[in-house]
Structure formats: C-alpha cells, structure tokens
Amino acid sequence: MSQITPDVVEAHGLSPEEYQRVLHALGREPNLVELGIFSVMWSEHCSYKSSRLHLKTLPTEAPWVICGPGENAGVIDIGDGPDGTKLAAIFKMESHNHPSYIEPYQGAATGVGGILRDVFTMGARPVANMNALRFGRPDHPKMKHLVRGVVAGIGGYGNCVGVPTVGGETNFHPAYDGNILVNAMTVGIADQSRIFYSAATGLGNPIVYVGSKTGRDGIHGATMASADFGEDSEAKRPTVQVGDPFTEKLLIEACLELMATDAIVAIQDMGAAGLTSSSVEMASKGNAGIRLNMNMVPCREEGMTPYEMMLSESQERMLMVLKPGKEPMAEAIFRKWELDFAVIGEVTDTGHMVLEFDGEVVCDIPLAPLADEAPLYDRPSAELVKPAPLTDAPDSADPGADLLRLMGGADLASRKWIWEQYDNQVGADTIAGPGGDAALVRVHGTQKALALTTDCTPRYCFADPYEGGKQAVAEAYRNISATGATPLAITNCLNFANPQRPEIMAQLTGCIAGMGRACRVLDFPVVSGNVSLYNESKATGGGSAILPTPAIGGVGLLQDYTRRANIAFKQAGEAIYLFGAEFWATPNPERGHLGQSLWLRELHGREDGPPPFVDLTVEKYQGEFIRELIAAGLVSAVHDVADGGLAVALAEMALAGGMGAEVSQHPAYSAAGWWFGEDQGRYVVTVPNMDAFQQQIAKGTRDADTASSGLIRIGTTGGDSVLGVPLAALRQAHEGFFKDWMEG
C-alpha cells in the first residue's frame, strides 16, 4: 500500500492539482522525502506562487543598483570607502509572523538571526538591524505576552550577536489580534569586489555544510508559514526554530574570514526549508545538479531521517560550494571558531537533486520543477469599492486636549520602553538611533552615513490599496530626506491574508501597483523583499484577516553626516515653517485631510473616508529641496508630517528638544483639518537665519513654484507648551502608555 495517501498530501500543504504536477514531474509516485521537498519548495513562503507574477512589475534597476531581487539580499553602490575601495550596502527585510505568534521570543529572535544570515551570506558585515511590528488590541488577553516576548526576542538576539537595533515601527490594531506581524531588516556593508552569490557551479566541486548541527526544530516551518491559523495554532510550536545568537556571531566571523580568501564558489544560508531550499536554490541558479550524502550531515539528535534533515529549519547553518582542494583550509577556519564543518556532497551536471542515505538513493528529483517551474498562479482579483468622500467630518473643539489624548494613545505613545531593550550603540557607528524620522549609521572610517527607515500605514492600504502602496514608499522617501540623506532603494515585506480570496488578492495587486508607481517617480527601486501570505486567524477571538501591510524598508546615503538634521527644536526664537504641497498656501477644500486619520479614529471611533492622496511629483520636488536646505545648514530641525498630522509633528519636535512652541492656525481651515489632517508631502522645519533661508527659497522656485507657495510660517519655538498643553503633561502622557500597560 502506498505511503502517500490523499491525507498525507493534504498534510503537506499540496492541493490535489499540485500533487498531479508532482506525479507528472517525476513520472512516478514520490516517496515521503520527495513529497516533503516538493511541499516546502512549492509553499507560498518559498515559491511566491501567488505573487511572483505581480512582483515582476516592480522597478528594480538604477545606476546605483548592483544586485536586485533574486539573491539573498539587495546590493547598492555607496561609493568609496576609507582606503579607496568601492563599498556596497547590502540589505533585506523578511517576515517571521506565524512563528512569533506561536512562540514570540524564539519566533522574533530567529527572525533576526535569519535576516542577518541573508546579509552576511553575501559578504557584508551587518551594521544595523531594524524591525516593523504589528500587534492587536492592547486589551486583548494575549497581547501583553506577545509584545513582551517579541521585544525580548529581538533584543536578546541582536544584542548578543553585536549588531545594533537602530529603529523601526510598532503599531496596534484589532485586525492583528489573531496574527501579529514581525518583520526584521538588516543592513550590512561590503567591499564591492568581495560580494558573494549563490549559484553553484563547477562539476565535482565540494558542497560543504557549516555552522550548527541539524535538529528536529523548525520541521515544516515554511509550510506552516504558508497557512492561516486555526484553533490548533499552539500545537504548531515544534515548527518554530530555536536560535543561538552566540553561535551566529561565531558564524559571521568564520564566514567573513573565509570570504577574505579565494575558496568560495557559492554560498547560501539555510533559512526557510533549511537544507532543501539552500541546496535547490544553489543548484538551480547555477543550472547544475547536486548530490548529497545524508549520512554526512551533522545532527544533534539520534536517528534523524533524511526527511527530517532536509526539512529541519535549525538555525545558524550555511551551505557552501568550495573550490577543490580548499576544504582543509576552510575546515581549519570553522573549527577554530568552534563550528561544525562537513563535506556532504558535490556539484553534478545532471540537473537533479540526488540524496543518498545508508548507501541507497532516497531522493531523485529534477530541479527545474522545484524552482523555476514551480506553480505560478494568476489568482482572481475582486474590484474593490473605494470609500466615499468624508463629507461630514467633525471638528475639534479643543485641539490641545485632542493632542494630549493622541500622544498618550497606543499608536503615538513613545516606544522608549521597546527601544531601551535594544542595544542601538554597539559598534560605535550609530549617529541617530530610535525616535527620529530615520536612523543614521556611519560608514565606518568615512564621513558618510546610511539612513534607514521602515514605514507603512495599513489603514490607508485597506481603504485604498493603490494609494496606500504609494504612500508607504513616499513616507520612507520623506523620512530619509528629513535627515538630509538621498533615498537610494527599498526592500519590502508584503504581509497579506489569504490570496485565494479575491478581495485579498485585490489588496495585494493594488498595493504592488501603487508601490511600483511611487518607486518609479521617486527613483527609489526595489532591490530585495519578502512576501508573507495567509496572515489571518480562525482561532476564537482572532480578527480573521490582517490589514494589508506592505512594509517598506528604505535606505539612503548621507555624504557628510555633519550636515544632518533631526527632529528636535534647538533654541528659542526660531521661526517654524510648514513646508509642503503648494495647495496649503491658498484655501483648498481637498486639504486638511481627515479621512482614515488617527484623529478621526481615536477621538471619534470612525475609520471612514479615503486615505490622503499622494502627489508623487510634489513628493520628489519637496524631498530634493528639503535635502538642499539641510545641506546648506539653513534649517535646524526637520520632521515629516505623518500620523496625527501637524499637531503631533510639533509635539514630537518639542518633546525631543525640551522646548515648546507658539503656533497659530491657518484661518482657511477647520481646527481638526489644520492640526490633525494627514495630508502628504509635508515637513515642519525651524529656521535660525531668516535672510539666508529666504534667499535659498527664492532660488528654489527656479524649476517650479511649489517651494515658495508651499511654505507657511506657523509659529516660533520657545515656551513650555504646545497648543496650550504643558510639555510636562505631554511627556507624561507620551511616555506613560507602555509603562502603565506593562506594569499594570
């Protein structure tokens, strides 16, 4: 009787139609090892079978892009290093959502470990970590446990491995009650002449396993990450990997030491689907075959089968193809760092993956169906109804009181409780850590700095996926520009619910289209990324589908970090300007946008109306001009206007500088629209020298009239209040939420 029954196929996440494709690819029935390999390689997590078609529409090229999507991470040119070498920034963002809900500490920790490996696999020394976290209602009975565990896991792994966690974002919404999101990003720096890729080449070249031993943790992790949650989610705990950051640190140093030699032909980390995905990807990218002797795989548990070895997602492991004869040198390096080293196979020219165990062939699969010919679906997409205009927007009777409520709420409260658990200074190159528009990390030994940010506004994406996708990219562009850095490229983590539902597929395609449009106009290409689908829960108390959350990780370059800006007010008496779209200079009924605003939701319990429109041409011009002002030293503080509108931006600047502001409302707008509207493309700047500033503004009108007409003086720095609210009260509300919640 066959061991492959319909129930076994279903348990491996394959549809009946996909199983028929397996039969056709093999020309026979698979054994359990082969079925397991098809299962993980054809999972959403590994194959992107519902999104590949649409991801191909994103712009991925620019003169400064060295390597776009398709490798472990993206690579961009950042110019000369301290000794004249050409340097590259290598970065990527990935999800670890399902594991973090099941086991928050290890799920988040191994998410950090996995993204670190994606970056140092390519030859970069990691210099910074970021994250983007989404949680459900703070009063949900499980949420405090999840927040504590995720934050501890991120800090525990990053701190121990010695890479600073310099920023990120954390949001709350009931849609994430049953399925939180944990997206991790790492940025590294490499010599452009020492970048390593994953294509296995060279007939007979040895395939080497290095790092930790293989255990039974994480088996079927990729399959679990490609399904939604049900009542039995806790039973999936064994599919969550267990990380060891101290071993990861040793692995980083050993790999970088070997990379300084000429021994490596190809290298790939063992991430999702472990030894299966790493070996398949290496062989398929090199148009080669691969033969592995499973008896040679280092195992930490007795009696492990080839099935378990191939599907395990044990952490801190790498696969390499070496040049013949380099094995003894490589082994000496890894043994010195107290890591396992084993030659487990060789590159072949068969185009097949062949596995042997105890002298028998236990797997023989053609590689093409596993990788390039994996299922690809153009899933049905519904036509979403755009929200009606917000024609009955309420007004604010007391903007100061409203500001105090917003600053003390879960969405805008200080994340200090979180970031104080992260070491953001290790390595001594962090110039600006958490709390500003973007983090800044020095390119060691130079005057340059990388600017890093993570951004997305899921409520906008839910209301209008196309505009929300545009806004996510534009906000990353704006946050980087606000430091003075030039935005160069993005990575992304596309978090959506079940793509087999047409309305969810419409969210995915709409957000991708909006992102693509923004990337093209802003010259801000996509160089790497990740897709995480089936983020929804059927468990009791869960919120079903998450909001569409295309998280954007942006990277920019500041040529001289002494010419940078931050959000803090600097001294009393400086002029405060609102710098933004030209429409603000004259009354316009489309401005003062309250649709989908935090003010409307938090003060009035409404999630109504369309999101704000993003004028990408204006965004590009304003970003360029803001960077000119910063480079010329004409503005002392800069902050983009985002969640909560102008009032919140002013309050954050005041709290950062320990200084208030005297500001006034534009008479053409309602109090709510002026102070809490979330119109895009705007910055608040403070000006110490009005004459020099006005001269630069006059020069700025050479190409368009947007600079001068979009500039409004709204007040002066000084005093100890904002909108009549004392700074002490604002600070108490702002910093009290997490303290009260976690200690309550």
N, C-alpha and C positions, 0 to 999 in steps of 0.2 A: 504493500500500500504506500502511495506517495506521501512523503512528509510535508509536501506543500499543498495544503488544503485552502479553500477559499477563506477560511477564518485566519489562517496563517498569513495569507496575502493581505487581508484587511488589517491585521495587527501590525503589519509593516508599512501601513500608510499608502499602499498602492491601490488604485482603482482597478476594477476588472479589465478595463480597456488598457490601462498601463501594463497590467500583467500579460495581456496578449502581446504587447510590444516587446516585453522581455522574452517571451517564447519565440517571437519572430527573430529577435536579435541573436539568440543563442541557437536557434534551430532545434531546441530540445527544452526539457523542463530544467529549471535551475535547481541546484542543491541549496541548502539553507544559507551557506556562506555567500553564495552568489546572489540569492534573493536579498540578503541583508545589505550587500554592497549596492545593488540597484536601488533599494529602498532609500538609503541615505543620499546617494548621488542624485536621485530624482526628487528629493524633497524640495519644498519651496526654499528652504534655508540654503541649500547648495546649488540648485539648478536655476532659481529665479524663473520658473516656468510660467508664472502668471504675469511677470513684469518685464522680462527681457525685451520683449517686442517694443515696449514703450520707453525703456531706458535708452535704447539706441537713438532716440530723438534728442537727447540732451547734448549740448555743445561740450566738447571735451578737449579742444585744442586751442592753443595760443602760443605765441613765440616763446613764452617762458615755461611752457609745459614740456617736461622731459618724458614723462610717462603718465598716461591717463588710465582709465579704468581697465581692469583685466589682470593686473598683478596684485600682489599683496596689499599695496598701498600706492597712492599717487605721488608723483615727484615733480617739483617745480624748481626752476633756477632762481637762486637768491644771490648770485654774483660772487665776488671774490671773498676769500677767507683771509685770515691774518697773515698767512705766508704766501699769498698769491694763488692758492688753489681755488678752483671753482667749486662752490658749495651748492648743495641742494637741500630743500626742505621736503621731507617725506611724511605723509600723514594720511590718516583714515579714521572713520567713525564706524562703529558696529554696535549691534544690539545684544543685550543679554536679558531679555524681558521675561520670558517664561521661567528660566531658572531662578531669577531674582524674586519672583512671586512665590515660588515653591520653597526656596531656601535663600532668604535675602542676603545673608552675609557671604556665603560661598558663591551665590549667583553673581553678585556685584563684583566680588574680588576676582573671580575668574574671567569676568568680562574685561576688567582692567588688564589682567595677565594676557588675555588673548589679543587685545589690540596692541599691546606693547610688542608682542612677537611679530605681528604683521609689519611693524615698522622696523624693528632691528633685523628682521629677516632680509631686508633689502640693503643692509649695510649701514643704517643710520644709528647713531646713538640717540635714544629717546631723551628729549629735553623738557617735555611738558605733557601733562595729562589734562583733559577737560571731560566734562560729562553733561548730559541733558537728562533730567529725571522728571517723571510724571507720576503723581500719586493721586489716589482718590480723595474722598472727603476726609478732612482731619478727624471728624467724629465717627468715622467708620471703625468698628471694633478691632479691625486688624491693622489699621493704617499706621498707628504709632510703632507697632512692632516692625512693620515693613520699612518705614523711614529709618528707624534706628539701625536695623540690620544692613540696609543698603549703604547708608553713610559710613557705618563702621567697616563694611567690606571694602569700599572704595579707598578709605583712608588706610585701613590695615594693609592692603596690598601695595598701594602706591608709596606709602611712607616707608615700608620695609624695603622695597626694591630701589628706592632712592631716586624717584622721578617726581618732580613737584606737580601737584594738582593745583593749577593756577586759576581755574574759573569754571563756569558752567551755568546751568539754569535749573530751577526746581519749580514745578507748578502743581497745582491741585485742581481736580475736577471730578465730579461723581462718575463720569464715564470711565475713569481708571480704577474704580473700586475693585473690580474683579480681575484686572490685568494691568499692573503697573508697567512703566517703561523705564529701562535702564540702558542708556546709550553712552558708550565710552569712546573717547577720542584721544589719540596720541599723535604727537608731532616730534619728529627727530631731524637731525642734521647729519648730512653725509658729504663726503668728497664725491664730486660728480664722476670721477674716474674709477670709483670703487662702489658702484651700485650693482646689486646682485639681483638676478631674476630667477624664475622658477622652471624654465624649460629644460627638461632632461635631455641631454644629447651625448653622443659618443658610445658606439656599440661596445659593450663589455665593461663600461665604466662602473665602478663600485657604487652601490647605494648604501648609505650609512645612516644609522639611527643614532641620535644623541639626545642627552638630557635625562629626564626621569624615567623610571620603569613604568610599564603599562599595567594598569589595574582594571578593575571592573567598574569604576566610576564613570559616569557620562555615557554609558552604552545607550544608544538610541536618542542621544541628546538632540541631534539635528532633526530627527523625525518628530520628537516631542515639541521642538520649537516651530514646527510647521503644522501644528494642530491647535484648535482652540481648547479652552479649559472646560472641564465638566466637574461633576461632583467629586471625582476621584483624583483631583489635581495633587493632593498631598501624597497620594500613592506613587506619584512620579518622582519623588525625592531622590531615588537612586540614579536618575538620569542627570542629576546635577553634579558637575565636576567639583573636585576639591583642589584648591590651589595652594602653592607653597612659594611665596614671594622671594624667600631667601635662595631657593633653587633657581628661580627666574633670574635673579641678579647674577648668579654664577653663570647661567646660560648666556646672558647678554655678553658678559666679559669673555667667555670662551669663544663665542661666535665671532665677536669683533676681533679677537686675537687671530683666529684662523683666517678671517677675511683680509687681514693685512698681508697674507701670503698669496700664492697663486694656486692654491689647492682646490678651490671650489668651482665646480662647473655650474651647479644649480642648487638652490636651497628653497625649502618651503616649510612653514611651520605646520604643526599638526593641530588644527583648530577644530571647527565643526566637522564631524565624521572622521576625525583623527587620522589614523594611518591610511584609511581608504581615500579620503579626499586629497591628502597630500600626495600620495603616490599616483592617483589617477590624474590629478592636475599637472603634475610634473611631466608625466609621460605623454599626455595628450598635447600639451603645449609644445613639446619637443618633437611631435609626430613620431614617437618611438614606442617601444613596448617596455614591459617591466616584469622581472621575475623576482619573487621574494621567497626566502626560506623562513617560514614562520617559526621554526624551532630556534632561530637566532634572535628573535625579538625579546629584549629584556623584559621580564614580567615580575611583578612584585607579589603575585598571588599564585598559588599552586593550581595546576590543572587547567589553566586557561586554554580555551579552544581557539582555533583560527577565527571563528565568528566573533568571539569576544575581543580578540586582539585587534581585528580590523575595525570594529565599531566603537571601541573604547574612546572616550574623549579625555583621558587622563591628561593633565596639564604639563607644561614645561618640557615639551618634546619637539624635536625638529627632524626633518629628513633632508639629506644632502646627497648630491652626486659629486664625487670627487674625481680628480684626475688619477689615473692609475699610478700606483707607487707612492701616493701621498698619504695612504692610510696610517702608517706608523707615526708620522709627524702629527697628523690630526688627532690620533688617539692619545698621544702624549699630552697634547693641549687639554683635551677634555678630561683625562684622568687627573691632570694637575688641578683642575677646577672641581674635582670630586664628582664628575658626572659620568653617566653610562655612555659607552661607545660600542657600537656593534655594526659590522658589515652584514647586512641582511639580504642583499640581493645585487642585481646588476641590471644595467640598461640593455634592452634587446631591440631587434628590428622587426618583431612580429606584429606590432600593433595590438597586442593582447596584454592583459594583466593575468599572470600565471602565479598562483600561490601553491607552495609545496609544504607539507607537514607530515612528519614521520615517514618521509620517503614517498609519499603519494601526492598527486596533484589534487588539491581540494577546491580549486577555483581556476577557471579558464574563460575569461570574458573579453570580447573585443572592446577596445577602449572607446571607439567612436560613439557607440550608443550610450555610453556612460556620461560622456561630456558634451561634445559638440552637437550630438544628435539626441540629446535629452528632450523630453516633451516640451513643447512650446505652445502656449495657449493664448489665443486672442479672445478673452472671455467677454461675454455680453456686458454692455455698459448701459445703465439707465440714463435717461435725460433728467438731470436734477432740476428742480424748480428753484429759481433764485428767490431769496427772501424779498418781501415787499419793502419799499422805502419806509423809513421810520418817520411817519408824518405826525405822530403825537408824542414827541419826545418831551419828557418833563423838564423842569428847570431846577436849578439849585437855589434853595432859599438861604443856605448858609455854606458857602464854599469851604470855609475853614473847617467847619465840623465834618463836612463830607471828606475833606482831605485827611483829617485825623482818622476817620474810620477806614479809609482805603489803606493808609500807611500801616495800620495795625492789623490788617486782614491777612489771611494765608497767602494770597497771591503776591502782595507787595511788601510783606514784612521782611526785615533784614534776614539774610541767610547766614549771618555770622555764626550761629550755632552749628551750622553744617561745615562751613569752610575752616573753622577753628580746629576741626578734627583732621584736616588735611595739612600736610607739610607743603606749603607753597614756596618755600625758600631754599630747599635742598638743591645743591648745585650752584648756588650763589649767583644765578643769572636772571632771576625774576626781578623785573623792574616794576611791574604793576601786576598785582595779584587780583584776587576776587574783589568785587564791589564796584567796579567801574564798567565802562562800556565794553572794553576788550582788555584781555591780559596782554602784557608785553614781556617777552623773554629775550634777553640779549643773545646775539650770535657771538659765542664766546671769543674774546680776543679782538672784537671789532666794535665799531660804533653803531652797528646795525641791531635791530630788534625785530622779532616776529610778533605780529599782533594776532591774537587768537580769540575767537568768539563762537558760541553756539546759540542758535536762535530758531524760534518757530512760534507762531501764535495759532494753536489748534482751533480755537473758537472761530477765527477768521476762515480757516480751511474748511471747517464744517459748513459755515454759512455759504461760502463760495470758494470751492477748491481752486479754481484758476487764480482768483485774486489772492487767496491765501498762500498759494505756492509762490506767486510773485513777491508777496510781502515778506515771506521767510528769507528769501535771498536778499531782498533790498534791505532788510533790517541788519543782516550780517554785514552787508556793504557799508551801511551807515555807522554801525558800531566800530568797525575797523577805521573808517575815515575819521571818526571823532577822536581818535588817538593821534592822528597825523599820518598814519600808515596808509600805503597804497594797497587796496584789496587785490589779491592775485588769483585765488582759486578757492573752490569749496570741495568739501566732502559732504556726504549726506547719509542719513539713516531714515529710510522711509517706513514708518510704522503705520500699518493699516489693519483693518479687521479682515473678515473672510472674503477673498476676492471672487468666490463663487456666487456672491450676492451682487447683482448688477449695480445697486446703489453704492456699494463699497468700491467696486471697480471704477465707477464714475468718479469717486473721490480720488482714487489713485491716479487715473489718467488726467484728471483736471489739475491736480497739484503738480504732476510732472510737466504738463504743458505750461503752467504758469512759471514754474522754476526755470524751464528752458528759455522762455521769453526773457525773463529777468537776467539770466546768465549771459544771454547774447547781447542785450542792450548795455549791460554794465561791464562787459569784457571780464567776466568772472566765471570761468569754465569749471565744470565738474571733473575732478581727476580721480575720485575713488568714491566708494559708498557701499551701502548695505540695504537690503530690503527685508523687513520683518512683517510677515502677514499672519493672519489668523489670531490677531490680538483682540480676543473677545472671550467672554466667560458665560457659561451656562450654569455656573455654580449659584447656589442660593445666596442672595444678597449681592451678587455681581451685577455690573452695569451693562452687560452684553457688550456691544461694540465700543471700542475706544473712539475718541475723536480722531480724525485723520491728522497725523503728526509727522510731517516731513521735516525732521530736524536737520538743520544746516550747520555744518562746522566750517567757519571761514578762516582763512589765513591771509595775512597781509605782511608787507615789509616796510619798515621804517628805516630809512638810510642813516639817520642820525638820531639816536634816542635822546639826545639832549634837547632836540626840537620836538617835544611831545606835549600832548595835552591830557588832562584828566578832568574829572567832573567837579572837583572841589572849588568852591568860592575861595579866592585868595586874600583879598583885602577890601576893607570898606570903601565905598565911594565909587566903585567901578560900575560902568554902565552895563545893563543887562539887555541883550537883544534876542528877539526871536527871529531866527534865520530859517527861511523855508520857502515853500511854494509861493509864487507870485500872487496867488489868489488872496493871501492874507492881507495884502496891502489895501485892498478895497473890499467892501462887503460882498459876500457871495453866499447864497442860500445853501450851497453844497458843502460849505466849510463848517467847522465846529462839529465834526462827525461823531455822533454818539451811538450809531448802530454797532452792535457787538462790543461796545466798550465795557471796561471793567466797572466804571461808574454806574452804568445802567444796570448791570447785573448785580453788583454788590449793594447798591443803595436802593434799587427798585425791584430786584428779583426778576429782571427781564433779560432774555437773550434774544433780542429782536433786531430786525433790520439787516442790511447788508454790511459787510466789512468796509473799511475805508478803501477808496481807490488808490492805487499806486501808480503815479506818473513816473515811469522809469527814466524818461528823458530828463525830467527835473531832478530825480534822484542822482543821476550821474553828474549833472552840472553842479548841483549843490555839494555833493561829495568832493568833487575836484576843487571847488572854491574853498570849502572848509579846510581842506588839506593845505591850500596855499596860505590861508590866514595863519594856520598853526606853524607852518614852516617859516613864515615871516616874523613870528613872535608877536603877532598883533592881538591875539586872544589869550586870556589867562586861564580860562576854564571853558570846556566844551562838553555838552551832553546831548545825546539824541532824545527826541520826544517819542515815547513809546507807550507802554501800558499805563493807563491812568492819566495820560495827557500832560499838558503844560504844568499844572499844579504839582503833580508828582515829580516831574523832572526838576522843578525848582526846589522842592523839599529835599530830594536826594542830594542835590548840589549843596544845599545849605547844611545838611547833616554831615556831609563829607568834609566841609570846610569849617564847621563850627561857627557859622555866621549866617544871619538871616538875610532878608531882602525886603525892600519896599517895592511892591509891584502893583500895576493897575490893569484893569480890564479894558479891552477894546470895546468902545461903545456900540459897535455894529453887531456884536454877537451876544447871545444869551450867556449867562454866568456858567451854565453847565457846558455849553459848547466851547466857550473860550478856555475855561480852566481844565475841563476833563475830556474834551473831544480828542480822538486819537487819529487825527489827520496825519498822513505820512510825509516823509521827506523834510522833516523839520529838526532843527538843532537850537539849543539855547547856548549863547556864548556871552562871556564877560570881557569887557574891553578896558584895559588900563590907559591907553593913549588914543584919545578920540581923533586927533588930527591925522596921525598915521593910518588909523583904521579907515577913516573916510577917504583918504587918498587911495587905499587899496580897493575899497568898494567901488570907487569911480572907475578904476582900471578894470574891475570885474565885469563891467557892463559892455566890454568890447565885443563879446560874441552874442550876448542875449541880455534882455532887460530884467532877467529873473533875479539877479543879485541885489540890486538896489531896491527894486519894487517889492522884494520878498523879505525885507529887513525892517523890523519894527522895534523901536526902543520900548521896553515894557517896564523898566524899573532900574533900581540901583541896589547894589549889595550893601549890607550893613544891618545893624539892629540884631535882635534876638528872636525874630518870629518870621513866619511865612503865612500870608493870608490871615494875619492876626493870631495865629496859633503859636504859642511859645515853642522854641526849639526843644526845650526840656520835655514838653508834653509830646511833641512829635517823636523824639528819640525814645521815650518810654514806650509809646505805642508801637513804634517800628521794631524795637529790639525785644519787646515783651512777648510777642506771639509764641515763638519757638520755646523760649524759656518756660513760659506758663504751661504750654502744651506738654512738653516733655517732662516737666517736673510735677504736673498736675495729676 
